[in-house]
Amino acid sequence: MAWSLDARIPVRLLDVPDAPPGAVVLAEDGAGLPPAPARVEPFAAPVLAAAAHPAGCLCCQPRSSVALALDRLFQARLRGQLPWFDGVVAVTRSAAGRAAILAALEQDSVTTARFRLAAGP
């Protein structure tokens, strides 16, 4: 048994809605949903990213819809508005949706502090 000291919430990526009942789901708009999820938080995959600031500095860049959706799940968990969960199932329908999730998990500092990509299937 492998031990992990990483206390961040794991995010498991799925291309098909195959999550256990009661799972917390981050779902790309239009993606199929698993049966009886505890909560579904939708996000829209970006069509084209444009710099919000001419210099393109990171402090002025808007946060992605994935990062904002994960924030809503995290805040609901802290406020007790959602049953305690120890992982998120992300259901995507496109390569852009999958890339948006990976980008949020790797590049958004707040998301990276709270969530991590789950190891394995």
C-alpha positions in Angstrom: 0.0 0.0 0.0 1.4 3.3 -1.0 1.2 6.3 1.4 0.6 9.8 0.2 1.0 12.9 2.3 -0.6 15.1 -0.4 -3.8 16.4 1.3 -5.1 18.0 -1.8 -8.4 16.8 -3.2 -7.9 14.4 -6.1 -9.6 15.0 -9.5 -10.2 11.9 -11.6 -10.6 12.5 -15.3 -13.3 10.5 -17.2 -14.4 10.6 -20.9 -17.6 8.8 -20.1 -20.0 9.3 -17.2 -18.8 6.3 -15.1 -18.8 7.7 -11.5 -20.2 6.0 -8.5 -23.6 7.2 -7.2 -23.2 10.1 -4.8 -20.0 11.3 -6.5 -19.1 15.0 -6.8 -18.9 15.7 -10.5 -17.2 18.5 -12.4 -18.9 18.2 -15.9 -18.1 19.9 -19.1 -21.3 21.5 -20.6 -23.0 18.8 -22.7 -21.2 15.9 -21.1 -23.3 13.0 -20.0 -23.8 12.7 -16.3 -23.4 9.6 -14.0 -26.4 8.3 -12.2 -27.4 10.1 -9.0 -24.5 12.4 -8.4 -24.2 14.2 -5.1 -23.6 17.4 -6.9 -22.8 18.5 -10.5 -20.7 21.6 -11.1 -20.7 22.5 -14.8 -18.0 24.3 -16.7 -17.5 25.5 -20.3 -14.4 24.6 -22.2 -12.7 27.7 -23.6 -13.1 28.4 -27.3 -10.3 30.8 -27.6 -8.2 32.3 -24.9 -7.5 36.0 -25.1 -5.3 38.1 -22.9 -7.2 40.4 -20.6 -4.3 42.7 -20.3 -2.0 44.0 -23.1 1.1 43.0 -21.2 -0.4 39.5 -20.5 0.8 39.4 -16.9 -0.6 36.6 -14.8 -2.1 38.8 -12.2 -4.5 40.3 -14.7 -5.5 37.1 -16.4 -9.1 36.0 -15.8 -9.5 32.6 -14.1 -10.8 29.7 -16.2 -14.3 28.3 -15.9 -12.8 25.1 -14.5 -10.9 26.9 -11.8 -14.1 28.8 -10.8 -16.2 25.6 -10.8 -13.6 23.8 -8.6 -13.7 26.9 -6.3 -17.5 26.6 -6.0 -17.1 22.9 -5.0 -14.4 23.7 -2.5 -16.3 26.5 -0.9 -19.5 24.4 -0.7 -17.5 21.7 1.0 -16.1 24.1 3.6 -19.5 25.7 4.3 -21.2 22.4 4.8 -23.5 22.9 1.9 -22.3 19.7 0.4 -21.6 16.3 2.0 -17.9 15.9 2.8 -16.1 14.5 -0.3 -12.6 13.2 -0.8 -12.4 13.4 -4.5 -14.0 14.9 -7.7 -14.9 13.1 -10.8 -14.4 15.3 -13.9 -16.4 14.2 -16.9 -15.4 15.7 -20.3 -16.8 15.4 -23.8 -13.9 17.0 -25.7 -10.2 17.3 -25.9 -10.6 21.0 -25.1 -12.5 20.2 -21.9 -9.8 17.8 -20.8 -7.1 20.3 -21.6 -8.9 23.0 -19.6 -9.0 20.8 -16.5 -5.4 19.9 -16.8 -4.5 23.6 -17.3 -6.4 24.6 -14.2 -4.8 21.9 -12.2 -1.3 22.8 -13.4 -1.4 26.6 -13.9 -4.0 28.1 -11.5 -2.3 28.7 -8.2 -5.4 28.5 -6.0 -6.7 25.4 -7.8 -3.2 23.8 -7.5 -3.2 24.5 -3.8 -6.5 22.7 -3.3 -6.7 20.0 -6.0 -4.5 17.5 -7.7 -4.8 15.1 -10.6 -5.6 11.7 -9.3 -3.0 9.0 -10.0 -4.2 6.0 -12.0 -7.6 5.2 -13.5 
